[in-house]
Every structure is written in structure tokens, then in C-alpha cells.
Amino acid sequence: MKLGVYDAILHDRPLPEALEVVAGLGLTGIELNTGGFLPAVHVPTFDDILVSDTARDDFLGIFEGTGVSIAGLNCNGNPLHPNPVIGDQHAEDVRRSLRLANRLGEHRVVTMSGLPGAEAGATVPTWVVNAWNSRDLDVIEYQWSVAVPFWTEIDALARELDVKVALELHPQNLVFNPAGVRELVERAGATNVGVELDASHLFWQQMDPVAVVRDLGPLVFHAAAKDVRINPAAALYGVLDNRFRRLEESEDRTNLGGDEWVNEWPKESAWDFVALGKGHDTAFWAEFLRALHEVDPEMVCNIEHEDVELGRVEGLEVAAEVLLEAARIAGV
């Protein structure tokens, strides 16, 4: 297996310095962000690479001698957003990322399934969390009518370019659990669409990531190592804790496209993203890696650091120590 880092947490420094950090952790891969919610900070010559062999070779030359290689591309976003300012851009980012992967000799692009509105003419996405009302099933069926043509097109492009599309099972997406990805694959007749198994979003949904890996089997194309800690506040607010605060324009905030922004996480939250080991012990992560290895001995698993209690590199150091020890225990 190849163990690495998703580079978003290292966007504060140029690519050569980010590679030094990854190598210093004892890891060998870096997953590069190539659009969607975040810009392609570490691929400044993106457009040139798509058309120029010289630009491609110059970019790949940055990795030579570092001990770190590209371990997938990532363009997480909402390619089905009903606002074309966001949806059209994120959809094009998926297409461009597939073409970039092909140019770089990579075979995995991570993204999200996306989420349409509730009906034709909608301007904002609608996530049906629990379809107990018959109207909710009508909404979901409409959303599939939007999603299937798009993913049929993307699957064909991915197949042509010899790239697999790995969907993160993420909230506020049409596909956020194994049933959803199977339905998408069946409805679209997809051969090159599967899953990026990010354990964190399964934890807070009260799912078992190891069981999900073994259930999905060959539909798992890629993986992310990110932990979740369930806090005492979950007893009061549940896992759908929704006490977010809108950040003001004057505050540091992350744009998600158009006029959409990341909100402030709830204080004393029901659950938090944490570095590996702070939510689940090394033994769990060893079993997680073992299950991934059973699916594909060449599987890539990259650390995603979103632990606000730890600094950028500090959090990676904590996670890498756990992940490397887990790999040793698992024998992968």
C-alpha cells in the first residue's frame, strides 16, 4: 500500500516544501487538489500540462529525488449544484482533473457525487436526510434524473482516459453511503465510478468503515485516513448537530463557490474531526488498512488533516505515527 497526505492542509507553502513535509513524516504519497471547493494551489501550470509535454515533464520533475510521488488527484465539490456559477465550474473541474490525471499517468481522481436542488428551477441544493415523507422520495427521484446523465458522461470520459473516479461518501451529497453508490453505479451503468473510503464521514453516521470496505469490495478505489471523536454533547444534540454559526465577511472563511462559505463549527460540538488515534486506536486503523489491502494490495490511503486542536504539521505528525504503526501491525 502507499500511504500519503492530502495536500489541502499544506496549501500554505509551495509544492517542494510540502513534499519535504510529507517525506519527513515517513510517507511516500501526496494527493493533489485540482479544483472544486479549493483551488489547485500545487498545480500552478495546470493548463499548460494539459497541452504541453514539456510542462508535464517539468511538473513531474519536481517530485524526482524526493521519495514522494503523486497519490491521486482531488477535486471535491458539487458538480450537480443547481446554481450554474458553482455547478458548471465544479463539473468542469472534474473533467479537467480526469484529463490531468491521464497526462500525469495517474489513475485515481477523488470527488463527490454532488447534490441537485429539490426540483427543476431550484437554486440551492436539497439534501434529504431521512425520506420518511413520500414527497422526499419524489425529490430524490428528481435528483437521480439530474445525476445519472452527468455521471454516465463522466464515467465514459474516465473509461476513455483510464482513470477511476472515487466518490467520497460525504454529507450533503446524493451518494453518502454504500446503498447510494451502488444505485449510482447501477443507474449509470458505470464501470469507472466507485468510492474513496474516508472513514471519518462513516464514523459520525454510526457506520463501521471496515465493514463498509468489505461490503463494497472492488468498488473501493481509494481511501482517506481521518478520525472522528464523538463528544458528550452528542447525548443532547445527536450526530446531526446543526448549531453552526455564519462567519462574517470580516472573518477568515473559506469560499465554496459563488456566495457560499464554510460556517463556524459548533462550540462543544457533538463530534469533531480529529487526528488518527484521538477517536479510534491504532488497532482499529490496522484493521482498516488490512481490509483495504484485501480489496487492492496497491491501495492508496492518504491522511486528511482537519483537527483544529493541532497545527498543520503537528496534526500530520500525530496521524502519520498512528498510520505507520497500523501499517506495521497489519503487515501492509
Buried (B, 14 or more C-beta within 10 A) or exposed (E): BBBBBBBBBBBEBEBEEBBBBBBBBEBBBBBBBBBBBBBBBBBEEBEBBBEBEEBBEEBBEBBEEBEBBBBBBBBBBBBBBBBEEBBEBBBEBBBBBBBBBBBBEBBBBBBBBBBBBBEEEBEEBBEBEEEEEEEBEBBBEBBBEBBBEBBBBBBBBBBEBEBBBBBBBBEEBBBBBBEBBBBBBEBBEBEBBBBBBBBBBBBBBEBBBBEBBBBBEEBBBBBBBBBBBBBEBBEEBEEEBEBEEEBEEEEEBEEBBEEBBEEEBBEEBBBBBBBBBBBBEBEBBBBBBBBBBBBBEEBBBBBBBBBEEBEBBEBBBBBBBBBBBBBEBBEB
